[in-house]
Amino acid sequence: MGRTKLSPQRLSETKKTNIGRIIIFCEGKTEKYYFDYFTEIIKKNKYTDIEVVLETANGNAKSVLNYADKFMDDDKHNQKYNNYGKYLAFDCDAPPDIQAVVLSATRYELLVSNYLFETWLLMHFEDVEEKISKREIYQRLSSHLHGTYSKGHRGKTREIVQNGDIEKAIDNARTLEKLYAAEGKSIFTNIKDMNPFTSVYKLIEQFMIEISEY
């Protein structure tokens, strides 16, 4: 569990924001298992409530956006989650009009990864600075694990959190974002050109702060 805590120096240097009540809509099982790992720990804090919802139909960024919109438009769900912070986690490998999806998701904070969520997972073990194929991402992840990486596998996802370096991943993701920003690029205008990229680190860092202060 210690690996989910920030180092004392990092904790003192990092601005804390109150997580409070949030709901995260996920495109796939891997994302859900990853967020669930932290949620299970944070639920010990009575002032925080994190709901992680999996988009059940195997699809893409557009389908998880549609699912989230439909979910939130339901009167019962809207009444319960209206005041929650709303997050959307999806890959940028599909659909072809991924930029339009990003621009349409105005109700949510975006946790996007290009190509894949596994780009973020790989950052737990090594710097990811250049565009690599999906196949290579899986192969490189497997080289750091006990056995072949399997997408949507709870055990492998937990192994990554427990054995990887989350602070290293956060640093890698933040550095990439700064480099893109220096080029005038953002996910709202240039997501297809931002590969590798992930914004997942922003929420995970806040999770780690919350856990570190227990």
C-alpha positions in Angstrom: 0.0 0.0 0.0 3.0 2.3 0.6 3.4 2.7 -3.2 0.1 4.5 -3.4 1.5 7.3 -1.1 3.5 10.3 -2.2 7.0 10.7 -0.8 7.1 13.3 2.0 8.9 15.8 -0.2 6.4 15.4 -3.0 3.5 15.7 -0.6 4.8 19.0 0.7 5.3 20.4 -2.8 2.0 19.3 -4.3 -1.1 21.4 -4.2 -4.0 19.6 -2.6 -7.5 19.9 -3.9 -10.5 18.3 -2.2 -11.6 15.3 -4.1 -15.0 15.2 -2.3 -17.6 13.3 -4.3 -16.8 12.2 -7.8 -18.1 9.7 -10.4 -15.8 8.3 -13.1 -17.1 6.7 -16.3 -14.7 4.2 -17.8 -14.4 2.8 -21.3 -12.9 -0.5 -20.2 -12.3 -2.9 -17.4 -8.6 -2.0 -17.1 -9.5 1.6 -16.2 -12.1 0.5 -13.7 -9.8 -2.0 -12.0 -7.1 0.7 -11.8 -9.4 3.4 -10.3 -11.0 0.8 -8.0 -7.7 0.0 -6.4 -7.4 3.5 -5.1 -11.1 3.9 -4.4 -11.0 0.8 -2.1 -8.3 2.6 0.0 -9.8 6.1 -0.1 -13.3 4.8 1.0 -11.9 4.7 4.5 -12.3 8.5 4.5 -16.0 9.3 5.3 -15.7 12.7 3.6 -14.9 11.3 0.2 -17.2 9.3 -2.1 -15.8 7.9 -5.4 -18.0 5.9 -7.8 -16.4 4.1 -10.7 -18.9 3.2 -13.5 -18.0 0.9 -16.4 -19.5 1.5 -19.8 -20.8 -2.0 -20.3 -21.0 -2.3 -24.1 -17.5 -2.8 -25.6 -17.0 0.3 -27.6 -14.8 3.4 -27.8 -14.6 7.0 -26.6 -17.9 7.9 -28.3 -19.8 5.0 -26.7 -18.6 5.8 -23.2 -19.5 9.4 -23.7 -23.0 8.4 -24.9 -23.3 6.0 -21.9 -22.3 8.7 -19.4 -24.7 11.3 -20.9 -27.6 8.7 -20.8 -26.7 7.8 -17.3 -26.6 11.4 -16.1 -29.9 12.3 -17.9 -31.7 9.6 -16.0 -33.7 11.5 -13.3 -32.7 9.1 -10.5 -29.0 9.3 -11.3 -29.1 13.0 -11.9 -30.6 13.6 -8.5 -28.0 11.5 -6.8 -24.9 12.6 -8.8 -25.7 16.1 -9.9 -23.3 17.7 -7.5 -20.6 15.1 -8.0 -17.5 15.9 -10.0 -17.8 14.0 -13.2 -14.9 12.3 -15.0 -14.7 10.5 -18.3 -11.8 8.0 -18.9 -11.2 6.8 -22.5 -8.6 5.9 -25.0 -7.9 8.0 -28.2 -7.5 5.1 -30.7 -11.1 5.3 -31.8 -13.4 6.6 -33.2 -11.7 8.4 -36.1 -13.4 11.7 -35.1 -11.9 11.5 -31.6 -11.4 15.3 -31.6 -15.1 15.8 -31.9 -15.7 13.5 -29.0 -13.3 15.5 -26.8 -15.0 18.7 -27.7 -18.5 17.2 -27.0 -17.6 16.0 -23.5 -18.2 19.4 -21.9 -19.9 18.0 -18.8 -16.8 16.1 -17.7 -13.3 16.3 -16.6 -11.3 14.3 -19.1 -8.9 11.5 -18.3 -7.7 10.7 -21.8 -4.8 8.5 -23.0 -3.3 8.4 -26.4 -3.2 5.7 -27.8 -4.3 3.7 -24.8 -4.7 3.7 -21.0 -1.8 1.3 -21.2 0.4 4.2 -22.2 -0.2 5.5 -18.6 0.4 2.0 -17.2 3.7 1.7 -19.0 4.8 5.0 -17.5 4.8 3.3 -14.1 8.0 1.5 -15.3 9.7 3.6 -17.9 9.6 7.0 -19.6 7.3 7.0 -22.6 8.4 9.9 -24.8 7.9 8.7 -28.4 4.9 7.2 -30.3 4.8 3.4 -30.0 2.3 0.9 -31.4 -0.3 -0.8 -29.3 1.5 -4.1 -29.8 4.8 -2.7 -28.5 3.0 -1.1 -25.5 1.7 -4.5 -24.5 5.0 -6.2 -25.1 6.9 -3.6 -23.0 4.4 -3.8 -20.2 4.7 -7.6 -20.2 8.5 -7.3 -19.8 7.9 -5.6 -16.4 5.4 -8.1 -15.1 5.3 -11.7 -14.0 3.9 -13.1 -17.2 2.2 -11.6 -20.2 0.1 -8.5 -19.7 -3.6 -9.1 -20.3 -5.9 -6.2 -20.9 -8.9 -6.1 -18.5 -7.2 -8.4 -16.0 -7.7 -7.3 -12.4 -4.6 -9.1 -11.1 -2.2 -7.6 -13.7 -3.7 -4.2 -13.1 -3.0 -4.5 -9.3 0.5 -5.8 -10.0 1.3 -2.7 -12.0 0.1 -0.4 -9.2 1.9 -2.4 -6.5 5.2 -2.9 -8.3 5.4 0.2 -10.5 6.5 3.7 -9.6 3.4 6.0 -9.7 5.4 9.1 -9.0 7.6 8.4 -12.0 4.4 8.0 -14.1 3.1 11.3 -12.9 6.3 13.1 -13.7 6.5 11.5 -17.2 2.9 12.5 -18.0 3.3 16.0 -16.7 6.5 16.5 -18.7 4.8 15.4 -21.9 1.9 17.8 -21.3 4.2 20.7 -20.7 6.1 19.9 -24.0 2.8 19.9 -25.9 1.7 23.1 -24.3 5.0 24.7 -25.3 4.1 23.8 -28.9 0.7 25.3 -28.5 -1.1 22.0 -28.4 -4.0 20.9 -26.2 -6.4 18.0 -26.1 -9.2 20.4 -27.3 -7.4 21.2 -30.5 -4.7 18.6 -31.2 -5.4 15.3 -29.5 -4.4 13.3 -32.6 -1.0 14.9 -32.6 -0.4 14.3 -28.9 0.8 10.7 -28.9 2.0 9.6 -26.4 -0.2 11.5 -23.9 -2.3 11.0 -20.8 -4.1 13.2 -18.4 -4.9 10.4 -15.9 -2.1 11.6 -13.7 -4.0 14.6 -12.5 -6.6 12.6 -10.7 -4.2 9.9 -9.5 -2.0 12.5 -7.9 -4.9 13.8 -5.9 -5.8 10.2 -4.9 -2.3 9.7 -3.7 -2.4 12.9 -1.7 -5.6 11.8 0.0 -4.1 8.4 0.9 -0.8 9.9 2.1 -2.6 12.1 4.6 -4.3 9.3 6.4 
